[in-house]
Amino acid sequence: MKASRTTKTFQYIALLGYMVFLGFPLVWMLSTSFKPPREMVEIHPTLVPHNPTLDNYVEAFTEQELGRAALNSLQVSLATAVLTVLVALPAAYALARFKTRLGTVALGWVLLSQLFPFVLLVIPLFLILRQVELVNTHAGLVLVYVVWALPFALWMLQGFVRNIPRELEEAAAVDGATRLQTLRRVVAPLLAPGVVATSLFAFISAWNEFFFALVLLKSPDLATLPVTLARFVGVEGIARLGPLAAGSLMATIPSLLFFAFLQRRLTSGSLAGAVKG
Protein backbone atom coordinates (compact mmCIF):
# COMPACT_ATOMS: atom_id res chain seq x y z
CA MET A 1 0.00 0.00 0.00
CA LYS A 2 2.81 2.40 0.94
CA ALA A 3 4.72 1.46 -2.24
CA SER A 4 1.66 2.24 -4.32
CA ARG A 5 1.24 5.65 -2.67
CA THR A 6 4.93 6.41 -3.10
CA THR A 7 4.76 5.48 -6.79
CA LYS A 8 1.73 7.73 -7.32
CA THR A 9 3.46 10.57 -5.49
CA PHE A 10 6.49 10.32 -7.76
CA GLN A 11 4.21 10.15 -10.79
CA TYR A 12 2.40 13.34 -9.77
CA ILE A 13 5.71 15.09 -9.07
CA ALA A 14 7.06 14.04 -12.47
CA LEU A 15 3.84 15.19 -14.17
CA LEU A 16 3.98 18.53 -12.35
CA GLY A 17 7.62 18.99 -13.34
CA TYR A 18 6.78 18.21 -16.97
CA MET A 19 3.91 20.71 -16.96
CA VAL A 20 6.19 23.38 -15.51
CA PHE A 21 8.82 22.54 -18.16
CA LEU A 22 6.25 22.99 -20.93
CA GLY A 23 4.47 25.98 -19.46
CA PHE A 24 7.39 28.12 -18.29
CA PRO A 25 8.41 29.39 -21.79
CA LEU A 26 4.82 30.47 -22.38
CA VAL A 27 4.69 32.25 -19.00
CA TRP A 28 8.02 33.96 -19.67
CA MET A 29 6.83 35.05 -23.12
CA LEU A 30 3.68 36.48 -21.52
CA SER A 31 5.81 38.37 -19.02
CA THR A 32 8.13 39.72 -21.73
CA SER A 33 5.23 40.90 -23.86
CA PHE A 34 4.20 43.34 -21.10
CA LYS A 35 7.69 44.63 -20.25
CA PRO A 36 8.95 48.04 -21.41
CA PRO A 37 12.33 48.08 -23.22
CA ARG A 38 14.28 49.10 -20.10
CA GLU A 39 13.18 46.05 -18.11
CA MET A 40 14.21 43.65 -20.88
CA VAL A 41 17.88 44.56 -20.54
CA GLU A 42 18.09 44.37 -16.74
CA ILE A 43 20.91 42.28 -15.31
CA HIS A 44 18.48 40.50 -12.99
CA PRO A 45 15.25 40.00 -14.94
CA THR A 46 11.99 39.45 -13.11
CA LEU A 47 9.03 37.33 -14.02
CA VAL A 48 6.46 39.99 -13.11
CA PRO A 49 6.92 43.33 -14.94
CA HIS A 50 7.39 46.35 -12.67
CA ASN A 51 5.73 48.73 -15.12
CA PRO A 52 3.51 46.63 -17.44
CA THR A 53 2.63 48.19 -20.77
CA LEU A 54 0.57 47.35 -23.85
CA ASP A 55 2.91 49.19 -26.21
CA ASN A 56 4.41 45.91 -27.46
CA TYR A 57 0.99 44.67 -28.59
CA VAL A 58 0.15 47.97 -30.25
CA GLU A 59 3.51 48.01 -32.04
CA ALA A 60 3.16 44.38 -33.12
CA PHE A 61 -0.24 44.90 -34.73
CA THR A 62 0.35 48.32 -36.26
CA GLU A 63 3.81 47.84 -37.77
CA GLN A 64 3.68 44.31 -39.17
CA GLU A 65 -0.05 43.75 -39.84
CA LEU A 66 -0.31 40.66 -37.69
CA GLY A 67 -4.06 40.54 -38.22
CA ARG A 68 -3.72 39.96 -41.95
CA ALA A 69 -0.91 37.45 -41.43
CA ALA A 70 -2.99 35.55 -38.87
CA LEU A 71 -5.91 35.39 -41.32
CA ASN A 72 -3.58 34.08 -44.04
CA SER A 73 -2.23 31.40 -41.71
CA LEU A 74 -5.72 30.44 -40.59
CA GLN A 75 -6.94 29.99 -44.17
CA VAL A 76 -3.88 27.99 -45.19
CA SER A 77 -3.95 25.80 -42.06
CA LEU A 78 -7.66 24.99 -42.27
CA ALA A 79 -7.40 24.14 -45.97
CA THR A 80 -4.37 21.94 -45.24
CA ALA A 81 -6.17 20.07 -42.46
CA VAL A 82 -9.30 19.42 -44.52
CA LEU A 83 -7.46 18.31 -47.67
CA THR A 84 -5.04 16.12 -45.75
CA VAL A 85 -7.88 14.21 -44.09
CA LEU A 86 -9.86 13.88 -47.33
CA VAL A 87 -6.87 12.40 -49.15
CA ALA A 88 -5.44 10.29 -46.32
CA LEU A 89 -8.67 8.69 -45.07
CA PRO A 90 -9.56 6.48 -48.08
CA ALA A 91 -5.90 5.68 -48.72
CA ALA A 92 -5.39 4.65 -45.08
CA TYR A 93 -8.45 2.39 -45.19
CA ALA A 94 -7.19 0.70 -48.34
CA LEU A 95 -3.72 0.14 -46.87
CA ALA A 96 -5.12 -1.29 -43.65
CA ARG A 97 -7.81 -3.53 -45.09
CA PHE A 98 -6.34 -4.74 -48.40
CA LYS A 99 -2.91 -6.17 -47.64
CA THR A 100 -0.74 -6.44 -50.73
CA ARG A 101 2.98 -6.30 -51.37
CA LEU A 102 2.49 -2.96 -53.10
CA GLY A 103 0.73 -1.62 -50.03
CA THR A 104 3.60 -2.73 -47.78
CA VAL A 105 6.12 -1.04 -50.06
CA ALA A 106 3.98 2.11 -50.18
CA LEU A 107 3.77 2.26 -46.39
CA GLY A 108 7.54 1.83 -46.11
CA TRP A 109 8.06 4.64 -48.59
CA VAL A 110 5.66 6.80 -46.57
CA LEU A 111 7.79 6.38 -43.47
CA LEU A 112 11.05 6.83 -45.40
CA SER A 113 9.85 10.11 -46.93
CA GLN A 114 9.69 11.69 -43.47
CA LEU A 115 13.49 11.55 -43.32
CA PHE A 116 13.94 13.96 -46.24
CA PRO A 117 15.10 17.43 -45.08
CA PHE A 118 13.23 20.56 -46.16
CA VAL A 119 16.26 21.96 -47.99
CA LEU A 120 16.42 18.89 -50.23
CA LEU A 121 12.78 19.32 -51.31
CA VAL A 122 12.32 23.05 -51.63
CA ILE A 123 14.13 23.54 -54.97
CA PRO A 124 12.26 20.83 -56.94
CA LEU A 125 8.99 21.92 -55.35
CA PHE A 126 9.66 25.52 -56.31
CA LEU A 127 10.43 24.55 -59.91
CA ILE A 128 7.28 22.43 -60.18
CA LEU A 129 5.05 25.13 -58.70
CA ARG A 130 6.59 27.73 -60.99
CA GLN A 131 5.70 25.62 -64.02
CA VAL A 132 2.04 25.50 -62.98
CA GLU A 133 2.05 29.17 -61.85
CA LEU A 134 1.40 28.42 -58.18
CA VAL A 135 4.43 30.22 -56.74
CA ASN A 136 3.46 33.17 -54.53
CA THR A 137 -0.05 31.79 -53.98
CA HIS A 138 -1.78 30.29 -50.99
CA ALA A 139 -2.99 27.43 -53.18
CA GLY A 140 0.57 26.39 -53.94
CA LEU A 141 1.55 26.64 -50.28
CA VAL A 142 -1.45 24.50 -49.24
CA LEU A 143 -0.48 21.92 -51.84
CA VAL A 144 3.05 21.74 -50.42
CA TYR A 145 1.76 21.44 -46.86
CA VAL A 146 -0.65 18.65 -47.81
CA VAL A 147 2.11 16.72 -49.55
CA TRP A 148 4.39 17.17 -46.55
CA ALA A 149 1.75 16.22 -43.94
CA LEU A 150 0.24 13.35 -45.92
CA PRO A 151 2.82 10.61 -45.17
CA PHE A 152 2.55 10.90 -41.40
CA ALA A 153 -1.23 11.41 -41.56
CA LEU A 154 -1.57 8.29 -43.71
CA TRP A 155 0.56 6.24 -41.35
CA MET A 156 -1.38 7.49 -38.33
CA LEU A 157 -4.83 6.92 -39.83
CA GLN A 158 -4.07 3.41 -41.03
CA GLY A 159 -3.15 2.58 -37.44
CA PHE A 160 -6.61 3.71 -36.33
CA VAL A 161 -8.23 1.64 -39.08
CA ARG A 162 -6.31 -1.48 -38.03
CA ASN A 163 -7.66 -1.11 -34.50
CA ILE A 164 -11.25 -1.40 -35.73
CA PRO A 165 -12.32 -5.08 -35.51
CA ARG A 166 -13.16 -6.60 -38.87
CA GLU A 167 -16.01 -8.43 -37.16
CA LEU A 168 -17.98 -5.18 -36.98
CA GLU A 169 -17.82 -4.76 -40.75
CA GLU A 170 -18.63 -8.44 -41.31
CA ALA A 171 -21.64 -8.19 -38.99
CA ALA A 172 -22.87 -5.16 -40.92
CA ALA A 173 -22.46 -7.06 -44.20
CA VAL A 174 -24.46 -9.98 -42.77
CA ASP A 175 -27.24 -7.55 -41.85
CA GLY A 176 -27.39 -6.50 -45.50
CA ALA A 177 -25.37 -3.28 -45.40
CA THR A 178 -23.43 -2.35 -48.50
CA ARG A 179 -19.74 -1.44 -48.40
CA LEU A 180 -20.61 2.27 -48.53
CA GLN A 181 -23.18 1.96 -45.75
CA THR A 182 -20.68 0.05 -43.62
CA LEU A 183 -18.07 2.74 -44.09
CA ARG A 184 -20.51 5.53 -43.28
CA ARG A 185 -22.38 3.98 -40.34
CA VAL A 186 -19.79 1.71 -38.72
CA VAL A 187 -16.25 2.69 -39.70
CA ALA A 188 -16.63 6.49 -39.86
CA PRO A 189 -17.86 6.96 -36.24
CA LEU A 190 -15.06 4.75 -34.94
CA LEU A 191 -12.48 6.76 -36.88
CA ALA A 192 -13.60 10.10 -35.44
CA PRO A 193 -10.72 10.30 -32.90
CA GLY A 194 -8.21 9.43 -35.62
CA VAL A 195 -9.63 12.05 -37.97
CA VAL A 196 -9.46 14.67 -35.21
CA ALA A 197 -5.86 13.75 -34.34
CA THR A 198 -4.88 13.91 -38.01
CA SER A 199 -6.61 17.27 -38.43
CA LEU A 200 -4.79 18.67 -35.41
CA PHE A 201 -1.45 17.45 -36.72
CA ALA A 202 -2.00 18.93 -40.18
CA PHE A 203 -3.36 22.22 -38.82
CA ILE A 204 -0.57 22.82 -36.30
CA SER A 205 2.13 21.77 -38.79
CA ALA A 206 0.85 24.29 -41.34
CA TRP A 207 0.29 26.99 -38.71
CA ASN A 208 3.86 26.81 -37.40
CA GLU A 209 5.70 26.15 -40.69
CA PHE A 210 8.18 28.84 -41.72
CA PHE A 211 10.66 27.66 -44.35
CA PHE A 212 8.32 26.82 -47.25
CA ALA A 213 6.25 29.96 -46.63
CA LEU A 214 9.39 32.09 -46.70
CA VAL A 215 10.56 30.61 -50.01
CA LEU A 216 7.25 30.36 -51.87
CA LEU A 217 5.50 33.58 -50.81
CA LYS A 218 7.00 36.86 -51.97
CA SER A 219 4.11 39.31 -51.57
CA PRO A 220 3.83 40.84 -48.07
CA ASP A 221 0.03 40.64 -48.34
CA LEU A 222 0.26 36.82 -48.59
CA ALA A 223 2.79 36.29 -45.78
CA THR A 224 1.84 33.86 -43.04
CA LEU A 225 2.27 34.50 -39.33
CA PRO A 226 5.69 32.81 -38.80
CA VAL A 227 7.18 34.79 -41.70
CA THR A 228 5.73 38.04 -40.36
CA LEU A 229 7.05 37.36 -36.86
CA ALA A 230 10.55 36.91 -38.28
CA ARG A 231 10.50 40.57 -39.34
CA PHE A 232 10.66 41.87 -35.78
CA VAL A 233 14.34 42.66 -36.11
CA GLY A 234 15.94 46.04 -35.42
CA VAL A 235 18.33 48.04 -37.58
CA GLU A 236 21.39 46.24 -36.20
CA GLY A 237 19.90 42.78 -36.65
CA ILE A 238 18.85 42.47 -33.00
CA ALA A 239 15.42 40.97 -32.32
CA ARG A 240 12.90 43.37 -30.81
CA LEU A 241 11.87 41.11 -27.96
CA GLY A 242 8.83 43.05 -26.80
CA PRO A 243 6.81 43.09 -30.04
CA LEU A 244 8.14 39.63 -30.93
CA ALA A 245 6.92 38.19 -27.61
CA ALA A 246 3.54 39.90 -28.01
CA GLY A 247 3.13 38.64 -31.57
CA SER A 248 4.28 35.13 -30.69
CA LEU A 249 1.85 34.96 -27.79
CA MET A 250 -1.02 36.00 -30.04
CA ALA A 251 0.13 33.43 -32.60
CA THR A 252 -0.33 30.58 -30.13
CA ILE A 253 -3.97 31.42 -29.37
CA PRO A 254 -5.62 30.07 -32.58
CA SER A 255 -3.86 26.70 -32.35
CA LEU A 256 -4.85 26.41 -28.67
CA LEU A 257 -8.46 27.27 -29.51
CA PHE A 258 -8.47 24.78 -32.36
CA PHE A 259 -7.17 22.08 -30.05
CA ALA A 260 -9.65 22.97 -27.30
CA PHE A 261 -12.52 22.85 -29.79
CA LEU A 262 -11.61 19.40 -31.10
CA GLN A 263 -9.96 17.69 -28.13
CA ARG A 264 -13.21 16.15 -26.86
CA ARG A 265 -13.51 14.23 -30.11
CA LEU A 266 -10.20 12.54 -29.35
CA THR A 267 -11.83 10.47 -26.61
CA SER A 268 -15.52 10.53 -27.48
CA GLY A 269 -17.08 8.25 -30.04
CA SER A 270 -14.45 5.51 -29.79
CA LEU A 271 -17.23 2.91 -29.82
CA ALA A 272 -19.98 5.09 -31.27
CA GLY A 273 -20.54 2.89 -34.28
CA ALA A 274 -20.25 -0.49 -32.57
CA VAL A 275 -23.87 -0.64 -31.36
CA LYS A 276 -26.73 -0.88 -33.78
CA GLY A 277 -29.49 1.67 -33.23
N, C-alpha and C positions, 0 to 999 in steps of 0.2 A: 504493500500500500504506500509506504514511504517512498519507495523507488519510483512508483508511478507518479506521485506528486512531484518528486524532484525532476523527473523527466519532463513533465508538463511545464514546470517552472522554467527550466532551461529553454524549452521550446518557445514559451512566451517571451523570454528575454531575447532570444535570437530573432524572433519575429519583430519585436519592438526595435531592436538594433537595425534590422533591415529596413524598416519603415523610416527610421530616422536617416539612414544612409540615402534612401531614395528621395525623401522629402526635404532634406536640408538645402540642396542646391536651389530648389524652388523657393524656399523661404528666404534664402540669401538674395535671390534675384528680386523677390518682392521688396525686400529691404532696400536694395540698391536703387530700385526704380523710384523710390521716394526721397532719395538723398540728394541734396544740392551738391554742386561740383566740389566745394571745399571739403565736405565730409568724405568724399571718395578717395582722397589722397592723404588721409590721416595715417599716421604711423601705427596707431592702435585703432583699427576700425571697430565699430559697434554694430550689433545686429539691429537695434532699434534706432532709427534716425533721430537726431536731436532737433532738427528743424525740418520736418517733412514738407515736401513740396510736390505739386502736380506739374511743374514745368517740364519734366522729362516726358510725360504723357502728351502734353500739348505740343512739344517740339517733335515728338515721334510722329504724331498724326498730321501735323501741318507741313513738315519739311519733306517727308518721304511718301506721303499718300498711302499710309498703311491700310486704310479702308478699302481702296481699290485693289491693292495687292492681296488682302485677305479674301475679297470676293473672287478674284482670279483663282486663288488656291482652293477655295471652297468648290468652285465649279469644276476645276480639274480633278480634285480629289473625289468628289461624288461621282463624276463620270467614270473615273478609273475603277472605283469600287463596284459600280453597277455592271460595267462591261466585263470586268474580271470574273465576277460571279456567273454572269450569263454564259461566258465561254468555258469556264472551268467546270461548271456543274455537270453538263452532259458528258464531257470528256472524262471526268473523274468517275462517273457511274459506269461508263464503258470500260475503263481500265480495271475497275474493281470487280465487275460482274462477268466480263468476258475475257478470261485469261488466255492469252496467246503469247507466242514468243515475241511478236512485234510489240505487244503491249509492255512486256517486261523490258525490252530494249528502250522503248519510249520513256518509261518511268526512270530508267537509269540515266538516260540523257537529260531528263528533267532535273534530276538531282545534280548531275555534273555541270549543267549550265549555270548553277548558282555560284560556281567557283570563278566564273569569268569576272575580271575587274571592270569597273566602269570605263576606264581609260581605253581598254582594248575594244570596247563596243561603240564608243561615241563617234569615231570617225566614219565607220561604215554606216551607222544609223543616220548620221548627218548627210552623207552622200545620197542615201536612199530617199530620205525625206525631201532633199532638195530636188531630186528628179520628179517627185510627185507634187512639188510645190506645197509642202507642209511644214517647211522651216518657218520659224517665227509665227506659229499658230498654236492655239491651245489644242486643236485637234491632233496635230502631230505630237505634241507633248503627251497627251492622253494615250495615244497609240504606243508610244515608247514605254510609258508607265505600265500599261496593260501587259505588254510583252515581257517586261521585267518582273512584274508581280505574278504572272501566270504560272511559272514553274512551281513555285512554293505553294501557291493557292491550289494547284492541281494535286500536288502531293498531299496537302493537308485534307482536302475534300475527299480524296479517294480513301483515306484512312477512316473518315466518318462513314463512308458508304460501306466499307468492309465490316464495320461494327454493327450494321443492321442485319439481323438474322434473315437468311434466305427463306426461312419457314414462313415469315410474315407475307412475303410476296407469293409464295406457293399457296398459302391459305387463301389469299385474295384471288388467285387464279382459279382455285377450286370453286370458289363462290361465284365464278363467272365474270370477274373483272378483267378487262382488257389490260394490255401492258401500259397504255396511257393512263387508264384509271388507277392502276396500281401505283404508278409513279406519282400521280397527283394526290391520291388519298392516303397512301401508306408511307411511301418513301419520303415525299416532300416534307411532311410534318416532322419526321424523325431527323431530317437533315437541317432543320432550322438552326440549331446551335452551331453547326458547321458553317452554314451560310453566313451567320452573323460574325463568327470568328474570321472567316475569309474576308468579309466586307471590312471589318476593322483593320485587318492587316493591310489590305489594299489602300484603304483611305489614309491611314497614318503614314504608310510608306510614301504615298504621293504628296501628302501634306508637308512632310519634312524633307523631301528630296531637294537637293540644291544643284548638283553638278549638271544634270541634263537640262534643267531649266536655265542655267546660266549660259550653256552653249547654244541651245536651240532658240531661245527667245531674245530678240535684240531690241524690240520696242519697249520703252519704259511702261507704256500703258498695259502691256501684257505680262509684266513681271509678276512672279509669284512671291509669296511672303518671305521665304528664305533668302531669295535673291535681293529683295528690298532691304531686309535686315542687314545684309552684308555691306550696305552702303553707309552705315553709321560709322564712318571713319573720318577723323579730322584731317587737317591740312598736312600734318606731319606723318600721317599713316597710323596714328594712335586711335584706337577704338573709343568712341564716345560712350562710356559705360552707362550713363544715366538713360539716354534715349534708347540705347540698345537693350538694356534690361527691361524698360517699359514695353518696348515693342515685342520682345521675346516673351514676356509674361502674357501679353494679349494674344500672342500667336498660339499659346498652349490652350487657351480657353475653348476654341471650337473642337479640337480633338478630344478634350475632356468631356465636353457636352455630347459629342457623338458617341463616345464610349458609354456615358451614363444613360443615354437614351436606349442603347441596344444591349447593355450588359445583362438585363433580365432575360433576354432571349437565349443567352449562353447556357442557362440552366433550366429554363422552362421548356416544355414541349419535348423533352427527351424521349418520352413514350406516348406522345400525343396521338400518334397514328396506329398504335398497337391494339387499340380496343375498338371494336366495331360499334358504331352508333345505331 
